[in-house]
Structure formats: structure tokens, C-alpha cells
Amino acid sequence: MDLDFLVVQFQKKDEKAFESLYNMYSESMHGVIFNIVRDHAIAEEVMQDVFIKAWHKADTYSSSKGRFFTWILNIARNAAIDKTRSKAFKKSKQNLDSDFFVDIIATGESLDQKTDAIGIKKFVDKLAEKCKSVIELLYFRGYTQTEASEALNMPVGTIKTRNRNCIKELRNLVLN
């Protein structure tokens, strides 16, 4: 089925379009969310919330502003970050068991197979190392710009500029 048609039907509250888009994007969304929350059950819960939120706010999507995948990916990323900032999430992570840390070590590269279901890793790999590190932290690990600034030991303004320039470069790679 044509993606543009599916999106239009989704905006018209067609349940079959919802199901098709869910099947197309749920694995990628789960991967992105999991890389931020580091818990499969929570990632699944957030993913469900993301699709429900997208369903209710479908009329706010405009193809002139970007691709549907990007729109729903931003909803997912923001929802995952919001989840990690919630009091309940922070409290649940106070007494972590060793399995949590083993999982972080075992999945050291956060552009894993689920996250890379749309093939973005091959494009990110073509970027300069300075771009890879900023994009990795901001988009795949859910860092804020301030957290990325601290992790990379550079000013927030530099993070913002690199982010803007690197995303522009990534967009050019993907679209050409």
C-alpha cells in the first residue's frame, strides 16, 4: 500500500491504516524507545502510548513539514525522555539489579538491529566522528543537549550547532 494513502487514511481514523502503520513502524519505535528507557516492558508501554497519541493528534501531521516516520519518531523519542524524567521511573531505577547493567554492557552500541530497521545506521556511519557522537547521544540515547554537552565536554552552543549541521548533512546523505 502507498504510504501517503495510509497516512491520509490514518488521519481519517481508519483502523486498518492504523494497524498497517503500527506493523510498519512498531519495531523501529520500540528500538528507539528501548535505547532510552533500557527496559523492554516500559518500552512496550511507551510505544503503545506513542501510537495512541499519534492517533489522537494525527491531524497535526503535515507532509510538507517532513516524513510521517520522522513525525512519529519524534513523538516516541520525546515520550521516552519524558518517561525517564518521571518520578516513578527514577524511583524504579534506584535499586537496579545486575541484569540492567549486563544489558547495557551487552548492547554497548545503541544503533542496534531494532533501531536500525529503517537502515539509518549506514548513513550515520558515513558522517564524521563528531557528528556520530552528537547524533548518537541526542537521538539514540535520549540525552538532552545539556547532558550531551557534559558527556562530550563541550559547550551547549557547540552541541546545538553540531546537531543542526550534522542533521543537515545526514538529511543530504539520505535524500541523495
C-alpha positions as CSV (number, residue, x, y, z in Angstrom):
1,M,0.0,0.0,0.0
2,D,1.1,3.6,-0.7
3,L,2.5,5.3,2.4
4,D,0.9,8.6,1.6
5,F,-2.5,6.9,1.2
6,L,-2.0,5.1,4.5
7,V,-1.2,8.3,6.3
8,V,-4.3,10.1,4.9
9,Q,-6.5,7.1,5.9
10,F,-4.8,7.2,9.4
11,Q,-5.7,10.8,9.7
12,K,-9.3,9.9,8.8
13,K,-9.2,7.4,11.7
14,D,-9.2,4.3,9.5
15,E,-8.3,1.4,11.9
16,K,-6.8,-0.7,9.1
17,A,-4.4,2.2,8.3
18,F,-3.5,2.4,12.0
19,E,-2.8,-1.3,12.0
20,S,-0.6,-1.1,8.9
21,L,1.4,1.8,10.2
22,Y,1.8,0.1,13.5
23,N,3.1,-3.0,11.8
24,M,5.5,-0.9,9.7
25,Y,6.9,1.2,12.5
26,S,6.4,-0.5,15.9
27,E,9.7,-2.4,15.8
28,S,11.7,0.7,15.0
29,M,9.9,2.7,17.6
30,H,10.4,0.0,20.2
31,G,14.1,0.0,19.5
32,V,14.5,3.8,19.8
33,I,12.4,3.9,23.0
34,F,14.3,0.9,24.5
35,N,17.6,2.6,23.9
36,I,16.4,5.5,26.1
37,V,14.5,3.7,28.8
38,R,16.5,0.4,28.9
39,D,13.5,-1.7,29.9
40,H,11.5,-3.8,27.4
41,A,8.3,-3.7,29.4
42,I,8.5,0.1,29.8
43,A,9.5,0.5,26.1
44,E,6.4,-1.5,25.1
45,E,4.2,0.6,27.3
46,V,5.6,3.9,25.9
47,M,5.3,2.6,22.4
48,Q,1.6,1.9,22.8
49,D,1.2,5.4,24.3
50,V,3.0,6.8,21.3
51,F,0.7,5.2,18.8
52,I,-2.4,6.3,20.7
53,K,-1.1,9.8,21.0
54,A,-0.3,9.8,17.2
55,W,-3.8,8.5,16.5
56,H,-5.4,11.3,18.6
57,K,-3.1,14.0,17.1
58,A,-3.0,12.7,13.5
59,D,-4.5,15.9,12.2
60,T,-1.4,17.8,13.3
61,Y,0.9,15.8,10.9
62,S,1.7,17.6,7.7
63,S,3.7,16.0,4.9
64,S,5.0,19.5,4.0
65,K,6.9,19.6,7.3
66,G,8.5,16.2,7.0
67,R,8.1,12.4,6.7
68,F,5.5,10.6,8.8
69,F,8.2,8.3,10.2
70,T,10.1,11.4,11.4
71,W,7.0,12.8,13.0
72,I,6.1,9.6,14.9
73,L,9.8,9.1,15.8
74,N,9.9,12.5,17.4
75,I,6.8,11.6,19.4
76,A,8.4,8.4,20.5
77,R,11.7,10.0,21.5
78,N,10.0,12.7,23.5
79,A,7.7,10.3,25.2
80,A,10.7,8.1,26.2
81,I,12.6,11.0,27.5
82,D,9.5,12.2,29.4
83,K,9.2,8.7,30.9
84,T,12.8,8.7,32.1
85,R,12.3,12.1,33.8
86,S,9.2,10.9,35.6
87,K,9.3,10.4,39.4
88,A,8.0,6.8,39.1
89,F,10.7,5.8,36.6
90,K,13.5,7.4,38.6
91,K,12.2,5.6,41.8
92,S,12.0,2.3,40.0
93,K,15.7,2.6,38.9
94,Q,17.0,3.3,42.4
95,N,17.6,-0.3,43.3
96,L,18.6,-1.8,40.0
97,D,19.6,-5.4,39.7
98,S,22.7,-6.6,37.9
99,D,20.7,-7.6,34.8
100,F,20.1,-4.0,34.0
101,F,23.9,-3.3,33.9
102,V,24.7,-6.5,32.0
103,D,22.1,-5.4,29.3
104,I,23.8,-2.0,29.0
105,I,27.2,-3.6,28.6
106,A,25.9,-6.3,26.2
107,T,24.2,-3.6,24.0
108,G,27.0,-1.1,24.0
109,E,26.2,0.1,20.5
110,S,22.8,1.8,20.7
111,L,22.1,1.7,16.9
112,D,21.1,-1.9,17.3
113,Q,19.1,-4.1,14.9
114,K,15.7,-2.9,16.0
115,T,16.6,0.7,16.0
116,D,18.1,0.3,12.5
117,A,15.1,-1.3,11.0
118,I,14.8,1.6,8.5
119,G,18.5,1.4,7.5
120,I,19.7,4.8,9.0
121,K,22.9,3.3,10.5
122,K,24.6,3.1,7.1
123,F,24.0,6.8,6.7
124,V,25.1,7.8,10.2
125,D,28.3,5.7,9.7
126,K,29.2,7.9,6.7
127,L,29.2,11.0,9.0
128,A,32.3,12.5,10.6
129,E,33.0,11.1,14.1
130,K,32.0,14.4,15.7
131,C,28.6,14.1,14.1
132,K,28.2,10.4,15.0
133,S,28.8,11.2,18.7
134,V,26.3,14.0,18.8
135,I,23.6,12.2,16.9
136,E,24.1,9.0,19.0
137,L,23.7,10.8,22.3
138,L,20.8,13.1,21.3
139,Y,18.7,10.8,19.1
140,F,19.5,7.3,20.0
141,R,20.3,7.5,23.7
142,G,17.8,10.3,24.6
143,Y,20.3,12.7,26.1
144,T,19.3,16.4,26.4
145,Q,21.6,18.9,24.8
146,T,22.9,19.8,28.3
147,E,23.6,16.1,29.1
148,A,25.4,15.7,25.7
149,S,27.4,18.8,26.4
150,E,28.6,17.3,29.7
151,A,29.2,13.9,28.2
152,L,31.3,15.3,25.3
153,N,32.8,18.0,27.4
154,M,31.9,20.9,25.1
155,P,29.6,24.0,25.3
156,V,25.9,23.6,24.8
157,G,26.1,26.1,21.9
158,T,28.6,23.8,20.1
159,I,26.2,20.8,20.6
160,K,23.3,22.8,19.2
161,T,25.4,23.9,16.2
162,R,26.8,20.5,15.5
163,N,23.4,18.9,15.9
164,R,21.9,21.3,13.3
165,N,24.8,20.9,10.9
166,C,25.0,17.1,11.3
167,I,21.3,16.6,10.8
168,K,21.5,18.7,7.7
169,E,24.4,16.6,6.4
170,L,22.5,13.4,7.3
171,R,19.4,14.6,5.5
172,N,21.6,15.3,2.4
173,L,23.0,11.8,2.6
174,V,19.6,10.1,2.9
175,L,17.9,12.2,0.2
176,N,20.7,11.9,-2.4
